[in-house]
Structures are given as C-alpha cells and as structure tokens.
Amino acid sequence: MRLDALLDPEAVTAHLEGRFADVQTAGHKAVLFARSARALVGAGIDPQEEVRAIFVPGRLEVLGKHTDYAGGRSIVAALDRGFCLVVHPRPDARVRVHAVGLDESVECEFVPDLAVPHGSWTNYPLTVVRRLARNFGRELRGAEIAFLSDLPPAAGMSSSSALMVGTYLALAEHNRLEEREIYRSHIDDELTLAAYLGTIENGQNFGDLEGDRGVGTFGGSEDHTAILCSRAGQFGQFSYCPARFERRIAVPQGYVLALGFSGVVAEKTGAAQVLYNRMSGLVSAIVDTWCQATGRTEVYLADVLSGSPEAAGQLREVLAEVRDGPFTAVDLATRLEHFVCENEEIVGPAGDALARGELERFGLLVDRSQALATDLLQNQLPQTDALAALAREAGAAAASAFGAGFGGSVWALVQEEVAVDFLTDWTAAYGAAFDAERDRADFFLSQAGPAAFALEE
C-alpha cells in the first residue's frame, strides 16, 4: 500500500476490522500505524511510495515456565497489543530503524560482523541484521523501518522478541529470502521460521544457518512461536526442540484475559540476564552430567526423560552424586523437579481441563504452576506472587505469572461481563499492597489475538 494511505486512521481501521475482536482495538492500532507512517514521511520518504505495514503481537505464556529450551512443551497465545511497523525498502544495504515512541533511531549496513551494542533497544534489530547478513550473504537490501508499540516495555510480554520478529519480517519480504535454496532447505512453515528466529535471539546455529552471539540471553523459540503461529480466540500448545504443534484450545466462551504488569521490569540485561541464563545453564548442566555418567548423547532434557520409564529416577541418582562444578547437586535436583512437574504434570492436564471446560481444575493446576515457580524455579518476586494471589481473590478463574520471571507480569482469566470491574479491583488491591510500584504498574484487558500479519489493501 502507499505510505499516504496509512496516514488516515479511519481507513486503516477498516483494513484491520476482523483481525481484532473489536473496532476500538483496531482503531488504536490504526493510530499507531499513522504515527509510524508520519515518522517515515519526516525521514524523507515520499508519501506516494509503496510501503508495508506489519503488526507483530506480544505473547502470553499460559503455562510452560522455562520449558521450551529444554525440549518441553507450553501453552501460549498472542496478545492483541504489539508492534505496528511501517517499512519502506531501500535499494542499498542500509537499514535505518526509527523507534517513534522514543524519538530515537539507529542505522547500520547489512554486514556479518556488525558491532551490536548491548543494553538498549537497538540490540534487537541490529542482531537480526547481523544474522541475516551472516546467513544469506552480503547482497541484501536494507529498509527504512518505523515502529510504535502499545506493549508495556520489559514487562515479560516478549516486546524484545516481537521487535526482532518485526525486523525480520520487515527485511525478509523484499529480499525474497523464501526463494533462496538455503532458506527452503531449512524453513518450510511458520513453526520452523519461529525456531530459526529463536536461534537468532539465542545465537545458536540452525542447521547450516550459522549462529553468532545473539542478544546475550539463552532461551528457546516459545516467544517466536506464539508471535507467528497463534490464532485469534485460541490458546496453542506446542513442544520444542524441534518445534511441534500439538493442539489448539479455545478460550472459554464469555472469558477474557486480564494482564497486570507488576511495575518491576523484566529486562534481560545486567544482573537480570545472569539470573535468566542461570535457569538454562542448570538445564544444560543436568544433561551434561547425565551424558558424562551414562555415555549417552542426548541434547535436551526432555529427550533424557523420555528415553525410558526409569530415566527420571536414574537421572536423580546421577545428580545426587555431583560433588563439584558450577552448580550444587541440590540446585540441579531442584531444577529437574520443576521441569518434570511443569512439563509432565501440569501443561498437558491443564490443557485437557481447559478443553473440557473444567475451569476449577484448570485454575488449581495453574495455581500449582505458580507455586512451583516460587518454590522450585525461584524466579518470582513478592510482587508477581501477590498479583497472582490477588487476581484469584478478586474472582479470576486462573492466574499466573509468565515469561522469564524476576519481575514482569501476571495473566488472569476472567468473565468478560465483569472484566472491567475486576480490573479496577485488581489494580486497587495491588496498589494498596505495593505503593512503590503503583505508578509503574499497568493493567489492561486483551483477547487472545492474531499472529503477526501484514496489512493488505
């Protein structure tokens, strides 16, 4: 579509109708697209030029805390909040990204040795540029990209992953990556694309698509899967390493999602990055210890546990013998127990309960997941524990923290007819309990939204 077409929010709202649950949400996104379009006009792009407009949602992890990079499973959804990007292709290899809300921009060339500074939002798009140059050669064309987001930043809703996915989508189309043989030999659908994008973030190789240092955190592809593979009105259950679709579960009729950001940021930088990477480091150490003791060659914890009915017990015995290394035997055993419980005793049964409409059982299983995150995963803070408990006290059918932890947000499943009152009560109760976080906290309602998509004329 032409750039000037995006400057009319009313017309863009009409394009977005049907993508979101209500016209109000579509209208809000149209305003964000218009502001992003104006930023490109301000950067010198002719309003008559052709551009692409892309919406990339944030993600909600219903269940499956720190399971994906271990080869486990999770239940996820897209939010109806996210990034609105407007993209104008360039004939040269220059990439310029405008963060409209921050009034900042960054530019670079498509080069495989691009120096990427950590510690700011620029880490995420520049890491994508560097990896694409490494994987698909120097003959790539750049773009002018302007974006705005209505996600609360660093709130555990995968704003960083969404920005990376958006940057990839902005650059992949006009470079026709899908037509390249190396692309077709590695990526054949949205699910494998999500897995590839996960390796851009964590720095791993993806087959012959060589990795680099990534953004500095070691995670899996859960976020990217939710962003690219979700369907409006549904939760999706997936397993990982390799990524596999398992099922979709409809959000119960008459229910909506309430999101509460604790006001404690969940940035994966500095000390928080160390804590986050410790979670995955423990899993790697468990598998390495197993392989050294048994001579086996499993890569992922889920594969170790599925090897035989006795594997879990044998693994516990192996870990009990650990005497040195970066982690204690107790730390390793505790991390193992969390994975076993979350992955095998909660995700599947909770999905079954939700699919059958057994909301009381679903809520109890979600409560257990929250308690295990506090007691075993040890990535919760008093603020996120309180948010989940206060949501249940206010009448939520289920509530849990999600994402990396050490801050971030809590989701709650609430009846739509009382959702506004619920949100008011939840906000007030949290503010009364945590005065210091009151002004930074953010509460809003969301449907289970659509996957990333480009607007079509």
C-alpha positions, 0 to 999 in steps of 0.5 A: 500500500502507499505510505499516504494511505496509512496516514488516515486512521479511519481507513486503516481501521477498516483494513484491520476490522476482523483481525481484532475482536473489536473496532476500538482495538483496531482503531488504536492500532490504526493510530499507531500505524499513522504515527509510524507512517508520519515518522517515515514521511519526516525521514524523507520518504515520499508519501506516494511510495509503496510501503508495508505495514506489519503488526507483530503481537506480544505473547502470553505464556499460559503455562510452560515456565522455562520449558521450551529450551529444554525440549518441553512443551507450553501453552501460549497465545498472542496478545492483541497489543504489539508492534505496528511497523511501517517499512519502506525498502531501500535499494542499498544495504542500509537499514535505518530503524526509527523507534517513534515512541522514543524519538530515537533511531539507529542505522547500520549496513547489512554486514556479518560482523556488525558491532551490536551494542548491548543494553538498549533497544537497538540490540534487537534489530541490529542482531537480526541484521547481523544474522541475516547478513551472516546467513544469506550473504552480503547482497541484501537490501536494507529498509527504512523501518518505523515502529510504535508499540502499545506493549508495556516495555520489559514487562515479560510480554516478549516486546524484545522478541516481537521487535526482532520478529518485526525486523525480520519480517520487515527485511525478509519480504523484499529480499525474497529470502523464501526463494533462496535454496538455503532458506527452503532447505531449512524453513518450510512453515511458520513453526520452523521460521519461529525456531530459526528466529529463536536461534537468532535471539539465542545465537545458536546455529540452525542447521547450516544457518550459522549462529553468532552471539545473539542478544546475550540471553539463552532461551528457546523459540516459545516467544517466536512461536506464539508471535507467528503461529497463534490464532485469534480466540485460541490458546496453542500448545506446542513442544520444542526442540524441534518445534511441534504443534500439538493442539489448539484450545479455545478460550472459554466462551464469555472469558477474557484475559486480564494482564497486570504488569507488576511495575518491576521490569523484566529486562534481560540485561545486567544482573537480570540476564545472569539470573535468566541464563542461570535457569538454562545453564542448570538445564544444560548442566543436568544433561551434561552430567547425565551424558558424562555418567551414562555415555549417552548423547542426548541434547535436551532434557526432555529427550533424557526423560523420555528415553525410558520409564526409569530415566527420571529416577536414574537421572536423580541418582546421577545428580545426587552424586555431583560433588563439584562444578558450577552448580550444587547437586541440590540446585540441579535436583531442584531444577529437574523437579520443576521441569518434570512437574511443569512439563509432565504434570501440569501443561498437558492436564491443564490443557485437557481441563481447559478443553473440557471446560473444567475451569476449577481444575484448570485454575488449581493446576495453574495455581500449582504452576505458580507455586512451583515457580516460587518454590522450585524455579525461584524466579518470582518476586513478592510482587508477581506472587501477590498479583497472582494471589490477588487476581484469584481473590478478586474472582479470576478463574486462573492466574499466573505469572509468565515469561522469564520471571524476576519481575514482569507480569501476571495473566488472569482469566476472567468473565468478560461481563465483569472484566472491567470491574475486576480490573479496577479491583485488581489494580486497587488491591495491588496498589494498596499492597505495593505503593512503590510500584503503583505508578509503574504498574499497568493493567489492561484487558486483551483477547487472545489475538492474531499472529503477526500479519501484514496489512493488505489493501 
